[in-house]
């Protein structure tokens, strides 16, 4: 009798396991089928012409040929995009909006060190990675977010304070293991497509900004003095698509990475800073013209340029990669 019942239970257990396994296989198959059908809707829209890494928020960028596209930004030789930040004595972040000469701070990567150079200053050398200790954590504020990052020390603090001629400044490092900024709580006057789990380092809103050469050419056609793409501080630059066509994308793929569009980038006074001189344009260009030429009531009549995005599937990207987009 025991043997009979045991056999029944064994058969029942096997049936349940088989049913569950079949259900799992079905779900995986359905997911892959839906993804394949979705992928078929992606169309080639252009080619990557430049990738930029900005190690220190609001300082000069480094053009690179390839990078790892991670969930919190471009990663190159162990340095994450916008993983360093300058804050004031009040712990609030500082950018070229307040200090346009930050545009002349030049970061470079040397082995395990990040070097910072600026006019009239000796080279500052800081480790690319600093340990997280209770003794070196300090709070910072970017927009309305208040979190903690690693203080890079007194030498770095003295360097940035001297160059910017502001006492009490600090250089911070956003270690990978520290809690990141949640994009769903970043306040804007309009809705974005940010989802739970979307995060970033020290950037204003999100981890990626894509711009196109055709959009820049369109803007420059309206300006007396053309500007370069460095005014817009994008991570990914592409060509091959009509001007401002990127604003219609829902998702896009580059190399092994899959990106989700979050918002059209509304531009600010930072675009008026000449990246080669570190001074603001006295005529507030190109922002003044862009607010007339390419803006929207939906965005409070702000100038629009570029596509804010996040990564849903990390992967390697390279200059020369084809860009595939899923359009609205």
C-alpha positions as CSV (number, residue, x, y, z in Angstrom):
1,X,0.0,0.0,0.0
2,X,2.8,2.4,0.9
3,X,4.6,1.6,-2.3
4,X,1.4,2.3,-4.3
5,X,0.9,5.7,-2.5
6,X,4.5,6.5,-3.0
7,X,4.2,5.8,-6.6
8,X,1.2,8.0,-6.9
9,X,2.9,10.8,-5.1
10,X,6.0,10.4,-7.2
11,X,3.9,10.5,-10.4
12,X,2.0,13.6,-9.1
13,X,5.3,15.4,-8.2
14,X,6.7,14.6,-11.6
15,X,3.6,15.9,-13.3
16,X,3.7,19.1,-11.4
17,X,7.4,19.6,-12.1
18,X,6.8,18.9,-15.8
19,X,3.9,21.3,-15.9
20,X,6.0,24.1,-14.2
21,X,8.9,23.4,-16.6
22,X,6.6,23.6,-19.6
23,X,5.1,26.9,-18.3
24,X,8.6,28.3,-17.8
25,X,9.6,27.3,-21.3
26,X,6.4,28.8,-22.7
27,X,7.0,32.1,-21.0
28,X,10.6,32.3,-22.2
29,X,9.6,31.4,-25.7
30,X,6.8,34.0,-25.6
31,X,9.2,36.6,-24.3
32,X,11.8,35.9,-27.0
33,X,9.1,35.9,-29.7
34,X,7.8,39.3,-28.6
35,X,11.3,40.7,-28.4
36,X,12.1,39.4,-31.9
37,X,8.9,41.0,-33.2
38,X,9.8,44.3,-31.4
39,X,13.4,44.1,-32.8
40,X,12.0,43.8,-36.3
41,X,10.5,47.3,-35.8
42,X,13.9,48.9,-35.2
43,X,15.3,50.6,-38.3
44,X,18.8,51.9,-39.0
45,X,18.9,55.7,-38.6
46,X,22.5,56.6,-38.6
47,X,26.0,55.9,-37.3
48,X,27.9,56.9,-34.2
49,X,30.6,59.5,-34.9
50,X,31.8,60.3,-31.4
51,X,31.6,59.1,-27.8
52,X,32.4,61.4,-25.0
53,X,33.3,60.7,-21.3
54,X,32.8,63.5,-18.8
55,X,34.6,62.2,-15.6
56,X,33.9,65.4,-13.6
57,X,30.5,67.0,-13.9
58,X,30.6,70.3,-15.8
59,X,34.3,70.0,-16.7
60,X,35.8,69.2,-20.1
61,X,35.0,65.9,-21.8
62,X,37.3,63.2,-23.2
63,X,36.5,61.9,-26.7
64,X,36.9,58.1,-26.8
65,X,36.5,55.5,-29.5
66,X,34.6,52.9,-27.5
67,X,33.0,52.4,-24.1
68,X,30.9,50.2,-21.9
69,X,27.3,51.5,-21.8
70,X,26.2,50.8,-18.2
71,X,23.0,51.7,-16.4
72,X,24.6,54.7,-14.8
73,X,26.5,56.0,-17.7
74,X,29.5,55.5,-20.0
75,X,32.4,53.5,-18.5
76,X,35.9,53.8,-19.9
77,X,39.2,52.5,-18.4
78,X,37.5,52.2,-15.0
79,X,36.2,55.7,-15.0
80,X,32.4,56.3,-14.9
81,X,30.8,59.3,-16.6
82,X,30.1,62.1,-14.2
83,X,31.4,60.2,-11.2
84,X,33.2,63.3,-9.8
85,X,31.6,66.5,-8.6
86,X,32.5,69.9,-7.2
87,X,30.4,71.2,-4.4
88,X,30.3,74.5,-2.5
89,X,30.7,75.1,1.2
90,X,26.9,74.6,1.4
91,X,27.3,71.1,-0.2
92,X,25.3,72.1,-3.3
93,X,26.7,71.2,-6.6
94,X,28.5,73.7,-8.8
95,X,28.5,73.8,-12.6
96,X,29.4,76.1,-15.4
97,X,26.1,77.9,-14.8
98,X,27.8,79.6,-11.8
99,X,31.5,79.1,-12.7
100,X,32.0,79.0,-16.5
101,X,35.7,78.6,-16.1
102,X,35.1,75.0,-15.1
103,X,35.0,74.4,-18.9
104,X,38.8,74.8,-18.8
105,X,39.3,72.0,-16.2
106,X,40.8,69.2,-18.3
107,X,40.5,65.6,-16.9
108,X,42.8,62.8,-18.2
109,X,43.2,59.2,-17.2
110,X,46.7,57.8,-16.2
111,X,46.6,54.3,-15.0
112,X,44.9,54.2,-11.6
113,X,44.8,58.0,-11.4
114,X,42.6,60.8,-12.7
115,X,44.5,64.0,-13.5
116,X,43.0,67.5,-13.5
117,X,44.7,70.4,-15.3
118,X,43.6,74.0,-15.5
119,X,45.2,77.3,-16.6
120,X,47.7,78.5,-14.0
121,X,47.4,75.3,-11.9
122,X,49.7,72.4,-11.2
123,X,48.2,69.0,-12.1
124,X,45.9,67.5,-9.5
125,X,46.1,63.7,-9.2
126,X,43.3,61.8,-7.5
127,X,42.7,58.0,-7.5
128,X,40.1,56.8,-10.0
129,X,38.6,54.8,-7.1
130,X,38.4,55.8,-3.4
131,X,37.2,53.5,-0.6
132,X,33.9,54.2,1.1
133,X,34.5,54.9,4.8
134,X,32.3,56.5,7.5
135,X,35.1,59.0,7.9
136,X,35.2,60.2,4.3
137,X,31.5,60.4,3.3
138,X,29.9,63.8,2.9
139,X,26.5,64.8,1.7
140,X,25.8,66.6,-1.6
141,X,22.9,68.1,-3.3
142,X,22.2,67.9,-7.0
143,X,18.8,69.4,-7.9
144,X,16.6,68.4,-5.1
145,X,18.4,65.1,-4.3
146,X,20.5,64.9,-1.2
147,X,22.7,61.9,-0.9
148,X,26.3,61.0,0.1
149,X,29.6,60.6,-1.8
150,X,33.3,60.2,-1.0
151,X,35.3,63.3,-0.2
152,X,38.5,63.3,-2.3
153,X,40.5,65.0,0.4
154,X,42.0,68.3,1.4
155,X,44.5,68.6,-1.5
156,X,41.7,68.2,-4.0
157,X,39.6,70.7,-2.0
158,X,42.4,73.2,-2.0
159,X,43.0,72.8,-5.7
160,X,39.4,73.4,-6.8
161,X,38.9,76.3,-4.3
162,X,42.1,78.0,-5.6
163,X,41.2,77.6,-9.3
164,X,37.6,78.8,-8.9
165,X,38.6,81.4,-6.3
166,X,35.9,80.2,-3.9
167,X,36.8,79.0,-0.4
168,X,35.3,75.8,1.0
169,X,34.9,73.9,-2.2
170,X,35.2,70.1,-2.3
171,X,35.7,67.4,-4.9
172,X,33.6,64.3,-4.4
173,X,33.6,60.8,-5.9
174,X,30.5,58.8,-6.4
175,X,31.7,55.2,-5.6
176,X,29.8,52.5,-7.4
177,X,28.5,50.9,-4.2
178,X,26.8,54.0,-3.0
179,X,23.0,54.6,-3.5
180,X,22.4,56.3,-6.8
181,X,20.0,59.1,-7.7
182,X,16.5,57.8,-8.7
183,X,15.3,59.3,-11.9
184,X,11.6,58.9,-11.0
185,X,12.0,61.5,-8.2
186,X,13.8,64.1,-10.4
187,X,11.4,67.0,-10.6
188,X,10.5,68.5,-13.9
189,X,7.7,70.8,-15.0
190,X,6.6,68.1,-17.5
191,X,6.4,64.3,-17.4
192,X,9.3,62.0,-18.4
193,X,9.4,58.3,-19.3
194,X,11.6,57.4,-16.3
195,X,10.7,54.1,-14.6
196,X,11.4,52.5,-11.3
197,X,15.0,51.4,-11.3
198,X,16.3,54.1,-13.6
199,X,19.3,55.8,-12.0
200,X,22.3,58.1,-12.6
201,X,25.4,59.5,-11.0
202,X,25.9,63.3,-10.8
203,X,24.2,64.3,-14.0
204,X,21.3,66.7,-13.9
205,X,18.7,64.2,-15.0
206,X,19.9,61.0,-16.6
207,X,22.9,59.0,-17.6
208,X,22.9,59.6,-21.4
209,X,22.5,62.3,-23.9
210,X,22.5,61.6,-27.6
211,X,22.8,64.4,-30.2
212,X,23.0,64.4,-34.0
213,X,25.2,66.3,-36.4
214,X,22.2,67.2,-38.6
215,X,20.4,68.8,-35.6
216,X,23.6,70.8,-34.9
217,X,23.8,71.9,-38.5
218,X,20.2,73.0,-38.4
219,X,20.9,75.1,-35.3
220,X,24.0,76.6,-36.8
221,X,22.1,77.6,-39.9
222,X,20.3,80.1,-37.7
223,X,23.4,81.5,-35.9
224,X,25.7,84.3,-36.9
225,X,28.6,82.4,-35.2
226,X,28.3,78.6,-35.4
227,X,29.0,76.5,-32.3
228,X,30.5,73.1,-31.8
229,X,28.8,70.0,-30.3
230,X,30.8,70.6,-27.1
231,X,28.3,73.2,-26.1
232,X,25.8,70.5,-25.6
233,X,27.9,68.0,-23.6
234,X,26.5,64.8,-25.2
235,X,27.8,61.3,-24.6
236,X,26.9,59.9,-28.0
237,X,27.0,61.9,-31.2
238,X,25.6,60.4,-34.5
239,X,24.9,61.4,-38.1
240,X,22.7,60.1,-40.8
241,X,19.2,61.1,-39.6
242,X,17.2,64.2,-40.4
243,X,17.5,67.1,-38.0
244,X,15.7,66.6,-34.7
245,X,14.4,63.2,-35.9
246,X,15.8,61.7,-32.7
247,X,13.1,63.4,-30.7
248,X,10.6,60.8,-32.1
249,X,12.5,57.8,-30.8
250,X,11.1,55.5,-28.1
251,X,14.1,53.2,-27.9
252,X,17.4,52.8,-29.8
253,X,20.2,50.2,-30.0
254,X,23.9,50.8,-30.5
255,X,26.4,47.9,-30.5
256,X,25.5,45.5,-27.7
257,X,23.5,48.1,-25.7
258,X,19.8,48.9,-25.7
259,X,18.7,52.4,-24.7
260,X,15.3,53.8,-23.7
261,X,14.4,57.4,-24.5
262,X,13.3,59.4,-21.5
263,X,12.9,62.9,-22.6
264,X,13.9,65.6,-25.1
265,X,16.6,67.6,-23.5
266,X,15.5,71.1,-22.6
267,X,18.6,73.4,-22.7
268,X,19.8,76.0,-20.2
269,X,22.3,78.8,-19.9
270,X,25.2,76.3,-19.8
271,X,25.0,76.2,-23.6
272,X,26.1,79.8,-23.7
273,X,29.5,78.9,-22.2
274,X,32.3,78.9,-24.8
275,X,34.1,75.5,-24.0
276,X,37.4,76.9,-25.3
277,X,37.4,80.2,-23.4
278,X,35.4,79.4,-20.3
279,X,33.2,82.5,-20.5
280,X,29.5,83.0,-21.2
281,X,28.4,84.5,-24.5
282,X,27.3,88.2,-23.9
283,X,24.4,87.8,-26.3
284,X,23.2,84.5,-24.6
285,X,23.8,82.5,-27.8
286,X,23.0,79.9,-29.0
287,X,20.3,79.6,-26.4
288,X,18.5,82.9,-27.3
289,X,18.1,81.8,-31.0
290,X,17.3,78.2,-30.1
291,X,14.4,79.3,-27.8
292,X,12.8,80.9,-30.9
293,X,13.9,78.4,-33.5
294,X,13.4,75.0,-31.8
295,X,11.3,75.1,-28.6
296,X,7.9,73.8,-27.4
297,X,5.1,75.1,-25.2
298,X,5.0,71.5,-23.7
299,X,8.5,72.3,-22.4
300,X,7.7,75.8,-21.2
301,X,9.1,77.3,-24.4
302,X,12.6,76.1,-23.5
303,X,15.1,75.4,-26.3
304,X,15.3,71.7,-27.2
305,X,18.3,69.8,-28.3
306,X,19.2,66.1,-27.9
307,X,17.6,63.0,-26.5
308,X,17.9,62.0,-22.8
309,X,18.1,58.3,-22.3
310,X,18.9,55.4,-20.0
311,X,20.2,51.9,-20.6
312,X,17.9,48.9,-20.3
313,X,20.5,46.4,-21.6
314,X,24.2,47.2,-20.9
315,X,26.7,46.6,-23.7
316,X,29.8,47.8,-25.5
317,X,29.5,50.7,-28.0
318,X,32.0,52.0,-30.6
319,X,32.5,54.9,-32.9
320,X,31.2,53.6,-36.3
321,X,28.4,51.5,-34.8
322,X,25.1,51.6,-36.6
323,X,22.3,53.2,-34.6
324,X,18.9,51.4,-34.8
325,X,15.8,53.2,-33.5
326,X,12.2,52.3,-32.6
327,X,10.1,55.3,-33.4
328,X,6.8,56.5,-31.9
